[in-house]
Amino acid sequence: MAAKKPKHWKRAPSPCIDICKYPGSSYCKGCGMLKAEKKRFKQLSEKGEIRPFFQTLVTRLEAQGGKRLQRWVTAYGRKCDRKGLANPLEKLALPEPKASPGKAVT
């Protein structure tokens, strides 16, 4: 089943990937959001609010380690597929995965 292409960012599913654990910091282990940001996302309604929210989240996850970002991007893509929606991350300029020594990037 091909994913529907949303015409507006407001159809973007929450960045939450249902892990919701906050070990040793205030950021979620799964999606990198703060609890307050998870609540705030539900109230965002326009591209001008949602797109920058995703860009900030991607920057944060990249700063926390490239593997975290890549795991989240993969999990979020699966979430979009399950919901039958296009992945809004495809509209963002995501950083290229960095290869670890001795490992190929796939």
Secondary structure in CASP SS format (residue, H / E / C, confidence):
PFRMAT SS
TARGET T0000
AUTHOR 0000-0000-0000
METHOD secondary structure of the structure
MODEL  1
M C 1.00
A C 1.00
A C 1.00
K E 1.00
K C 1.00
P C 1.00
K C 1.00
H C 1.00
W H 1.00
K H 1.00
R H 1.00
A C 1.00
P C 1.00
S C 1.00
P C 1.00
C C 1.00
I C 1.00
D C 1.00
I C 1.00
C C 1.00
K C 1.00
Y C 1.00
P C 1.00
G C 1.00
S C 1.00
S C 1.00
Y C 1.00
C C 1.00
K C 1.00
G C 1.00
C C 1.00
G C 1.00
M C 1.00
L C 1.00
K H 1.00
A H 1.00
E H 1.00
K H 1.00
K H 1.00
R H 1.00
F H 1.00
K C 1.00
Q C 1.00
L C 1.00
S C 1.00
E C 1.00
K H 1.00
G H 1.00
E H 1.00
I H 1.00
R H 1.00
P H 1.00
F H 1.00
F H 1.00
Q H 1.00
T H 1.00
L H 1.00
V H 1.00
T H 1.00
R H 1.00
L H 1.00
E H 1.00
A H 1.00
Q H 1.00
G C 1.00
G H 1.00
K H 1.00
R H 1.00
L H 1.00
Q H 1.00
R H 1.00
W H 1.00
V H 1.00
T H 1.00
A H 1.00
Y H 1.00
G H 1.00
R H 1.00
K H 1.00
C H 1.00
D H 1.00
R H 1.00
K H 1.00
G C 1.00
L E 1.00
A C 1.00
N C 1.00
P H 1.00
L H 1.00
E H 1.00
K H 1.00
L C 1.00
A C 1.00
L C 1.00
P C 1.00
E C 1.00
P C 1.00
K C 1.00
A C 1.00
S C 1.00
P C 1.00
G C 1.00
K C 1.00
A C 1.00
V C 1.00
T C 1.00
END
